Structures are given as C-alpha cells and as structure tokens.
Amino acid sequence: MCRLLGVVSARPITVADAVGDGVLKDFVALTRVHGDGWGVAAVSERGDDPRAEVSAGSALDDPAFVAVTHEQRAVASIVHLRWATNGLAVQPQNSHPFVADGVAMAHNGSIKPMGLLDGLLEPAIAASLRGTTDSERYFGLIRQHRSAAPSLAEAVRRAVTQLRAMYPDASLNALLLGEDQLIVVHAHAKSQLVDEDIEEITAADLPAEHLEDYFALRSTRTEGGALIVGSTGFGDLAWEPLPAECVVAFSLADTSMCEYPLG
C-alpha cells in the first residue's frame, strides 16, 4: 500500500512550490512506513506524454527525490511512496508510477488473489509487464480497455467496475496522468488495514488519519490556483473529500472536473 500526491497547475511548477515545503516534508515523513520505493511522473507541457523517475529506495534524504520535486517544473505531476505488499519484491520495476502508452499510473491498495488478474490480461498486455505487482496488472487492464473505450477516463471506469465485481473488498485507489488529464480513482469500498499493518503504523507513530481513514483521497485548490490531490495523513491544506466509488477526471487545461460513477 502507498501514499499518493497529485498536482495540476496552469503554469509549470515544482511539486514543492505547489504544495509548500512544509506539506511536502509531512509527505516524505511517511517513509517511516512507506519507504519501499518512490516515483514521480510529470507532464512538462499540455500535449506531452508523462515521463517518470522511480527508485526502489526511500525518498527520505534521497538527492534524486529532492531534485525531481524541487527542480522539475511541470503542469501536472503524480508522486508515489510505496509500502510493499508482503511477498512482492522491492525493486525499481515494482515502483510506481508505471508508464506505458502515453499514460502513467500509481495505485494505493492490494488486489488479491493476483492470479485472477493475470487471467484478465490479453497476451500482448501480459508480455509488456516489467514487474511482479498486482498494481501493474491493474494498469495493464486499464490499457487493455483503452483500445475500445472512447476516452481514458471511460477506460479507467470500465476496468475499475470489472475489478470491483471480482474484488469487492480491494482498494482500487489510483492516480493516472495522460491525455491531458489527471484521473483519480477513489474506490476503496470495504478496504481495511490488516492487524500487522495497524501495528506497523502505530509503532511508527504516523498521524491518526492512517488508522481512521487510511484509504481516503481528498483534494484542494491553493491560493496560487493549483489543484492538489492527496492521500490522508499529511499536510494542513484545506482538504475536501472526493466523491466515493467514482472515477474523477481533472482537465489539465483548466482543472475542471468530470465524474464517472462506478457501475
């Protein structure tokens, strides 16, 4: 499981400038648990495809993470801190965001049993996978739906609806960046932390939100006009809840929002 942060701005801006150094510091402090890798995907200008930088190390005190969040200017970025699901390797191929077909994706959740996911993927999609995570397979299913869907947001909605029927308790929360949109999947339904996760969060003294509402996603708009989307448990921004069990698409052109309820 993981922590997610998304930024959309009318003009290219660094992640640090968009959210503020204090909020970013709060986010990075979550590596006390979420320290199994990090990644940042960004779109420099509207019309561009996202590019990503990932690592299997902790973001804390990593010069590469500092550089990409403090120096790289973009009109949209997604940032991911990984807490590896038990049994899945900590390696760069398993770090989010994944990038393919002009889209980047980062996921927060665990989809088990993973074998059912493999059975959904067409051979060409399965052959394109680089890592061993359920999250990359989830991304593969979205890419598969994109070939027939009229838009990326609709492809995401179809994939999430399909998975929800098979995995009613799974968190399918995700951020996707591509086709000039930031797409947020806010779908965690009955997801709950297991006892060992609760113990680890408690021992790490993370903010209480991690135990009260770990899987929720929320959004806010800064005085400078940037749209921020984030997981619970960090930052003192004026957060507002996102629609539940819904795919939400934010335009990079004007940050307008379009909702795609699941079903």
JOQUIUR-V265392 format. One record per residue. N is the residue number from 1. PSI is psi in whole degrees, 0 to 359 (none if undefined). Layout:
# JOQUIUR-V265392
N/PSI
N/PSI
This chain:
# JOQUIUR-V265392
1/169
2/178
3/142
4/145
5/129
6/146
7/135
8/134
9/148
10/331
11/153
12/133
13/151
14/158
15/317
16/317
17/327
18/315
19/341
20/144
21/324
22/317
23/318
24/322
25/318
26/318
27/311
28/332
29/340
30/354
31/353
32/332
33/318
34/63
35/23
36/23
37/160
38/162
39/151
40/127
41/141
42/152
43/116
44/317
45/151
46/140
47/343
48/157
49/150
50/149
51/146
52/149
53/129
54/160
55/152
56/2
57/178
58/145
59/339
60/122
61/22
62/116
63/327
64/320
65/318
66/316
67/315
68/332
69/342
70/345
71/332
72/117
73/137
74/157
75/346
76/141
77/149
78/137
79/140
80/132
81/126
82/136
83/102
84/134
85/140
86/131
87/349
88/134
89/146
90/99
91/157
92/325
93/340
94/0
95/140
96/159
97/146
98/147
99/129
100/149
101/34
102/18
103/144
104/148
105/139
106/140
107/145
108/104
109/184
110/127
111/105
112/146
113/142
114/338
115/326
116/326
117/316
118/324
119/345
120/343
121/136
122/154
123/319
124/321
125/314
126/321
127/340
128/351
129/140
130/331
131/197
132/15
133/154
134/327
135/318
136/328
137/321
138/314
139/319
140/322
141/321
142/313
143/323
144/317
145/334
146/334
147/335
148/344
149/150
150/344
151/163
152/317
153/320
154/323
155/319
156/314
157/317
158/318
159/317
160/318
161/318
162/316
163/325
164/322
165/326
166/329
167/76
168/339
169/0
170/148
171/122
172/15
173/137
174/158
175/134
176/144
177/120
178/161
179/39
180/35
181/148
182/119
183/129
184/124
185/113
186/85
187/90
188/358
189/252
190/16
191/136
192/148
193/141
194/165
195/318
196/329
197/319
198/318
199/319
200/318
201/317
202/316
203/328
204/354
205/46
206/160
207/150
208/333
209/333
210/332
211/329
212/322
213/59
214/321
215/357
216/149
217/149
218/171
219/164
220/165
221/129
222/167
223/331
224/358
225/2
226/144
227/131
228/133
229/135
230/159
231/168
232/163
233/10
234/153
235/149
236/32
237/167
238/72
239/145
240/144
241/147
242/157
243/137
244/150
245/58
246/150
247/127
248/126
249/124
250/127
251/137
252/343
253/319
254/9
255/16
256/154
257/139
258/130
259/140
260/89
261/147
262/154
263/none
